[in-house]
Amino acid sequence: MIDGEGRRIVSLWFSRLASDRVLRACPVEGPFVLTAKLQNANRIYCLNTAALKEGLHPGMSYADARAFCPDLQSRVAEPEQDQRFLRSLCRWATRYCPWVGLEGEDGLVMDITGSAHLFGGEEAMLADMRSRLMRVGISVQIGLADTRGAAWALAHYGEGIAPRGDTLKALRALPVAGLRLEEQMSVALQRLGLRCIGDLAQAARGPLTRRFGPGLLLRLDQALGAQPEEISPQSDPPHYAVRLTLPEPIGLIDDVMAGTRRLLEQLCTKLNTQNMGARRLCMSLRRVDQGQQQVELRLARPLRDPKRILPLFQRGLSEIDAGFGIDMLRLEATQVEPLPVQQMNHVSDGGKDKLDDLTSRLGTRIGLENIQRFLPADSHIPERSFIISPAAYSDPAETGFGAQPRPLSLFPPEPIAGSGARPPARFRWRRMALTTQRVTGPERIAPEWWLEDDNWRSGMRDYWRVETRQGRRLWLFYTPQNPGWFVQGEFA
């Protein structure tokens, strides 16, 4: 839709959206702030009214804030949760009008043309919005005007209702920042003496265009209604769920699997249209006695191939109790991830797909989190050179960070008898007499001084790969600072 004559736009600005969201769930008495890593420092991201009264402000260093307010309470900001909360507010606002969209990261824009009379007029509608939001602990500033730009300016700097057809009168005394300008341009206009929107509207347009470009006057014309501005409602996210109602109850596993196949084909078609893949599926089965059972399937990788997904449902569906029969099936993808189209070629094989399917099958029995793999870590210390991660939520690494090979079996250092800086010719390890045949090394590894590790307080180590005549291939190290030999691993 485009702004035009007779249109009325509402702008809602939630100046403390992040802190209000947190305090609704966990109320706090006194000053409270949310912090985030900004400009290489821990700074205030959002704060409540009590913190504002103490002289704190967004962008302030958290250390300085604690100096001003010793009893300050804080939590780490979660911008993703804030945006999810804002989208829920967007859905709530559709009770007033169908045209509701997001305005930046902390606001909403609403086209209430033709709907204000349903709530007793514009003033009554805005009062109802404010009272409902304040009742649940959400602070808001509201502006209403003929244009989107004017409503935004009133919400941020004036908070009021602009009369119909006379937008300039309501905006005249507001600062030029109300035109949604960049901070640098706003400061430059104030230095020229153009501090208010009324001053800017009366200034010559030619010099302003030559100095600041066409964007400045475009914002002014949009606010005053001389230029149109698009207003698009927030679209609902796609819902990945399909349902099958049966004319006659079924109870055999073959019939249930046949119905599941039909639902999977419909769901995967929808997923393919959106270039998405399912990571978690939930099958709901309703019996004729209104009882309901669910079978959940978690996948090791996002999928949208019904032929690969269907066999994974076999075990879960075979354990259901059909009772007197099942008359409705519902399949929903409760967790989806992007799955772009990939180019196929004649040399590719399905080895990775088979491994993912095997992981999914095992995961239905013991849990996906219990199927793990080793991944390299950015450290030369043997004990810190790897991490353990769930296989379903990580990709295998081709190589590690170190250029030198590492033993397949790694264990705590075990001392052996030896002297000198080279591996001993003969030594005993785990009650075995071993004779050195070939050695490779040394590889010197220094301790990471920024980490506290009691096992490395003895200093650097010289590692050797030792092949013995008895067939053992061991990983030995020597400590020059405190002379001694140790075995820490064994190669395959």
N, C-alpha and C positions, 0 to 999 in steps of 0.2 A: 504494500500500500504506500501511497505518497501523501505527504502533508498537503492539505488543501483547505479551501474555505469551509468553515464550520467544523473542522476537525479539532478534537481536544485530546491532549497528550498528558499523561501523568508520568513523572519520574520519581522513583523511590531510591534514596541513597542510604545504604546501611553503613554508616561511617565506622561502626565498631562491630562489623559482621563476625570477624574471627573470634574476638574475645566474648561476644554474646553467645556464640555457638558453644564455646567451652563452658562458660559460666552457667548456661542452662542445664547442663548435665552435672556439673560439680560447682555449686555456688560457693563463692569465696567472699569473706568479709574483709574489706580493706583494699589497698592498692593491688592491682593484678595486671600483669603484662604477658604477652606472648613474644618470644624472642626468635630470631632467625639469623643466619649467617649472611651478612650484607657487608660488602666492601671490606672483606677480610677481617671482620670483627663481629662479635655477637651483639646485635642491636635490637631495639624494640621494634616489633612488627605491628602489634596492635595492643591497645590498653583500654581499661575501663574508666569510668568517670572519676572514681576515687584516685586513680593514678594521675589523671589530668589535673586534678586539684592540687596534687603535690608538685606540679611543675614539670612533669615528664611529658614527652612527646614522641611520636613515631620517628624512627631513625636515630634516636639517642643511643649512645653506647650503654650497654647493660651494666658495665662496671660503674659508670657515672651515675646511672639511675639508682644503683644500690647505695652509692655514697649519699645521694639526696634523700633516699627513702630506705632506711635499713630494714624495715619490716615488709619490704616488697616481696610478693609471691609471683612466681613465674612458671611458665610451661613452654615447651618448644612448639612453634607454629606448625600447622599442617595445612598448607594451601590447597592440596587436593581435597581434603575433607571440607574445607570452606567452600570450594566450588560445587561440591556435591550438595551441600546445604543450601547454597544459593539456587541451584536448580530445583530443589524441593520447594523453596519459596516461590519460584516461578510457577510451579504447578499450583500452589495455593492461590496465587493471584488470579488464576483463571476463573475464580468464583465471581470476580467483578466484571471481567470482559474476556472474550476469547483471544484477543491480540495482546500477548505478553511476551516480551523478549528480554534478553540479558543486556545490561548496560555496563560494559567493562567487567571488572572483577568484583565489584561490590554494589551493584545497582540493578534495577529493573526499569523497563520502559513499557508503558501500557497505553493502548489506544482505546479510550473509554467513550468514543463517539457513539451516541445513541443508547448508552447503558446507564448513564448517571441517574436518570429519572427512576430507575428500578430501586434505587437506594435512597430516594428522597432528595435528590439534587447533588451537585458536586461537593458542596461543603459537608453534607451528611455522609457521602461516600468516603471522602478523605478522613473524616473523623472516625468512621467505622474501621478503616484500614489501620489508623494509628492506634486505636484502642485495642484491637485484636493483636497487633504486633507487640505492644507494650505489655499486654497481659501475659505473654509468654516470654517476656524478657528480652525483646529485640528492639533496639533503638532505631529510629528511622527519621529521615528528613524528606518531606514531600513537596514537590512542585507541580503545578498544573498550568498549562498554557496552550496556545494554539499550535505551537511547533515543538518538535523534540528538543531542539537546542535551547529554547526559552525555558522549557520545563526542567531541563538539566541545570541551567543556571540558577533557577529559583530554588531547586532542591539543595544545591551546594552552597549558595551564598545568600538566598533571600527567604526561602521557604514560605510560599504563599500561592495565591491563585491569581493569575493574570486575567484581566478582563478580556472578553471576546473582542477581536478586531483591533486592539490597542496594545500590542505586545511591547512596543518600545517604552510605553509609560511605565510598565512593570519592571523593565530591565535597565532603565536609564541610570539609576544610582548604583547598580551592581558593578563590581570590578571587571576589568577586561578578561581576567582569567575565567570568568563564567562562560566565555565563548568556546571553551574546550581547547585552549591554545597551549602550546608548549611553554614550559616555564621560562625558557630563554627569550621567546618572543614577548611574553607577558611583561618581563622585566624591562625589555627594550622599549615597549610602549609606555610604561610608567616613567621612564627617564625622559621621554619626549613630552610628558605632561598629559598623556592620554590615559588616565587612570580608570575612568568609568566607561561603560558601554555607550552612554549618552555622548560623551566626548568623542568617542571613535565614530559614532554615527554621523556627527556633524563635521568631521574632518574631511579634507579633500581626498578623494579616492585615488587619484593618479599618483601622488607622491607615496602613498601607503603601498600601492601595488608595486611600484618600482623598488621600494626598499625591502618589503617583507614578502613579496610574491602574491599570487592570487589566492593562496590558502586562507589568509587573514580575512579578506572581504567575503570569501565563500562562507566561512563560519558565521560572519555577521549576517549575511543574507539568509542563511539557513535559520538562524535564531529569530529573525524578523519576519520570516515567511516569504521572502522574495525569491528564494531558491528552494526547490523541493528536496526532501531528505527521506530516504526509504526507511520504512518501519516494518521489520519482519518478525513474526512471532517465533518463539523458541519451538523447534520441532521436537516431537516426542522421539525418544530413542527407539530403535527397532526392538520388537518383542519376539524372541525366538521360542515360540511354543505352538504346538499343533495338537488337535484333539480328534478322536474318532469315537463316535457314538454308535453302538451296535444295535441292530434291530432285535437280535436274539442273544441271550447270554452265552458266553463261551467259557470253557474251563480247561481244555486240553492245552498242553504246552505248545503244540504245533500251531494251534489257532492263535494263541497269544503272540508267538513269534511272527506269524504272518501279519497280524495287526501292527506289531512293532516295526516290521519292514516297511509297511505303507507309511507309517508316521515318519520314519527315518528318511524316506525318499522326499517327502514334503519338506521336512526340516532342513535337510542338506541342500535342497534347492534354494531355500531362503538364505541359508548361510553362504552359498556360492554367489548369490546376487550381491551380498554385502562384502564379499572377500573376507569372510570370517570363518573361524574354525571353533568347534566346541571342545572345551577342556573338561566340562562337568555336565552330565546329563542326568535328568531325574524323570523316571517313568512312574506315573500315578495310575493305579488301577482301582476302579470303583466297582464294588460288588452290588448285586441286586438288593442286598440287605442294608445298603448305604455305608457299609464298611469300606475303608480305603487302605490300600497298601502302597508302599513306594519302594522303588528299586533305584539306587543311585549308582552311577558309573562315572569314575574318574579316569581320565585318559592321560597317558604319559606325554602326548603331544597333541596340539590342536588338530582335529580331523573334521572333514565334511564328506567322507566317503561312506555311504551306507553299507557297502559290502564289507568294509573293514570293521565297522562299529557293531553291526548286528551280532556276530558271533560272541562279542564280549558281553552281551546281555544274557547269554544262554544260562549261565550259572545263577545269576540273580533271579531271573524269571522262573527258573525251575523250582525255586524254594518258596514261591508264594502259595498262599492258601486261597484257592478260587471260591471256596464255599459253595453256594448255590448257583454261582456263575458270575461272570464279569460282563458288565454292559457298557463300560466307558473306559477308554485309554487316553491318557494325556501325556505327551512327551515335551519336555522343556529343557533348553540349553541354559542352565543357570550360570554358567561361566563361559565366556567366549574370548577369543584372542584373534588379532589380525592374522590372516593366512593368505598372503598374496599368491597370485598365480605364478608358477615356476615353469621354466622351459624344460621339456623332456627331450631326451636323446636316446639313441640306440645303445649306448654303452652304459647307461645308468641301470642299476639293479635295485631290487627291493630289499636289500639286506638291512638297511636302516629302518625301513618300515616294519620289517619282521621283528626287529629288536624292540621297537616301540610298542608293537602289539603284544609281545611277550611281557614287557614291563607292565603294560596295562592289565594283562591277565593276572600276573603275580600280585599287582597292586590291589586288585579286588579281594584278594585273600589275606594279605599281610599288611596292606597299606602302602601307598606310593612313597611315603616318607621313609619307609624302612628299606627301600631299594636305593643303595647309595653307590657313588663312584668317587674315585680319587681325582682331584684336580690340582694342577701346579699352583703354587703360591709364590709371590715375589719375594723370595728370601733365599740366601745361600746356606743358611743354617739347616742341617739335615732335618731336624725335628720340626722346623717351620716351613719347609719347602713344599708342603702339600696341605690341602684342606679336603674334608669329606663333605660332599653335597648330595642331596637327593637327585637321582638320575633323571627323574621326570621333570625337574625344573632347572636342568643345566645341560650343556652340550659338552661332549668329550673334547679334550684338548689334544692336539696332535703332538706337541712337544712341550717340554717344561721350559723354565727360564734359564736353567744352567746348561752349559755346553758339555759338561762331564757326565758320564753315565752314573746312575744311582742304583744301589742294590734293591732287589725285589723285596727282601726281608730286612726291616730296620728294627732294632731293639736298643734298650739302654746300654751304654758302654760297659763292656766286661773286661776287666784288667787281665793282662797276660804278662809273663816274665820276658824281659828283653832289655837290651841296653844299646846305646848308640842311636843315631838319627836315621838309620836304615832298618827295614824290617828284619827281625831275627831269622836266622837260618833254620832254627828248630824252636818250637814252642808248644806248650800244652794249652788246649782250649776245650772246655766242657769235657774233661777227662779223656781227651783224645790227643795223642802225640802226632803233630803235624810237621811236615818238612816243606820249606818254601822252595818252589820251583821257578816261578816267574813273578816279577813285581813291576808295577806301573805307578809312577808318581814322582814327586809328591804333588798334591793339590792343597795349597794353603788356604784355609778359611779363617777369617778373623771374626771375632764376636761382634754382634751388633750392639754398640755401646748405648744406644738410645732405648734398649729394652733390658729389663731386669730378668736374668736367667741364671739361677744358681749353678746349672750344669756347665755354663761357659765362663765362669769367673776365673778359671785357671789360665785364660788367655787363648791365643790362636792355636790351631791344630793343623798338622800336616797329614793328609789322608793318602793312603796307598791302597791299590788293588793288588791283592796277593793271591796267586794260584798255587795250590799245594799239590804235592805228588799224590796225595790221597783223594784228589778230586774236589776238595773244598775250594770255593772261590770267595774269599773274605774281603771285607772292607775294614782296614786297620787305620788307626791314626796315632800320631805321636805328639806329645805336648812338650814343646821346647822349654817353656818357663818352669815347669815342674816335671822333669823327665819321667816319662812312663808311656807304655804301650797299651792300647785298648782295641777291642773288636766291637764294632757297632752295627755291622750288617753283613749279609751274605747274598751274593749274586746267584742267579738261577744257573 
